[in-house]
């Protein structure tokens, strides 16, 4: 479903991704872990074209991202994204945040978009907050709205960029629960995260990145219990 | 030869004030429209659009308003023989050219002040450039541009007094005419000043009203702050 080959990304002189190869299958849940500055967020952002690719190739669901003829907006409709800082639209009510893309991009009727949005908000447990503005929500609620918003375009893949890093510890759980449900429904997910517990429990595969490279990957059991590489061991000994 | 300042002298002054209001309303609206277009062009992904608007804005901002007024008033009939706009039209053209450049900078600043994550979130949802601008960026930018925009419009009203040099009978010019009749510049220009003040103060009241009405929903200080800080 996602095929990344020899992905390189430079910001000026700064070589952030140094040849990343990665294949992600349909319905697979992949967690990407690693220290700050390891390139994991950049890696994720390359997958929906928020960062341009310096060299290499990414194929998302048969769309080649490195091909200038690819309509990036079609790819983005198939790959929803959830951000660390939620990035909800503060001038729109919660329900309108969720309805915006289906209505303006997806060309569905208003009733259809609304029914869909209500269903998604109910799914993330926020049906009651439909008509409020994002500014009055807690961080955890905002992130759940952001997940509903990303799901509104019926993406085949969901990309999560440290979705719980900006949250108070006691509300991290409510967001992780929603993500767990999503994983159980068979969504293909790539999750950049510092939540090792979540990675261990939900991921089919864990990727450890450091200094722009995938150092090690395997099942959560392999990575967390018997890491092979010294850098993986060093990182895990500090965070676990 | 002079006669004292009388109540009837308020009539030409009121007429002048009304002309000033019309002048500023028309050039203000046109200035905002062209300023929006230029400001959007200034932040557009198209290099040519950015280039053209940048050149226009820097040129106009580097020229005194009075020179623009003279240039339009005397220049247009010479550059386009046969085209002789009346005084009001030349004043509108000059003030619009001037206003567009300043409004464009306010628009650019406001668009850039919208948090970068908003643009990324719109991108990630698959909105193209125009939809992103229309539904995500501009609604937020407009709220940011209102306070400086109101400030600029007030400045425009005051700068419009410069078109008095073309002989258009706007408020300042009317003040001059009445002074020549009455020989009483103190009373006359006190009235003129009071009228300018009334116009400007009304604009700032309108601005405050707008801010109060929209401010309920979006307080830039209360935008989603990363929690846990």
Interface residues (C-beta under 8 A of the other chain):
Chain A: X48 X49 X50 X73 X74 X76 X77 X80 X81 X83 X84 X85 X86 X87 X88 X89 X90 X91 X100 X101 X104 X105 X133 X134 X135 X138 X139 X140 X142 X146 X149 X150 X153 X166 X167 X168 X169 X171
Chain B: X115 X117 X118 X120 X121 X123 X124 X125 X126 X127 X128 X131 X135 X136 X139 X140 X143 X217 X218 X219 X222 X223 X224 X226 X227 X228
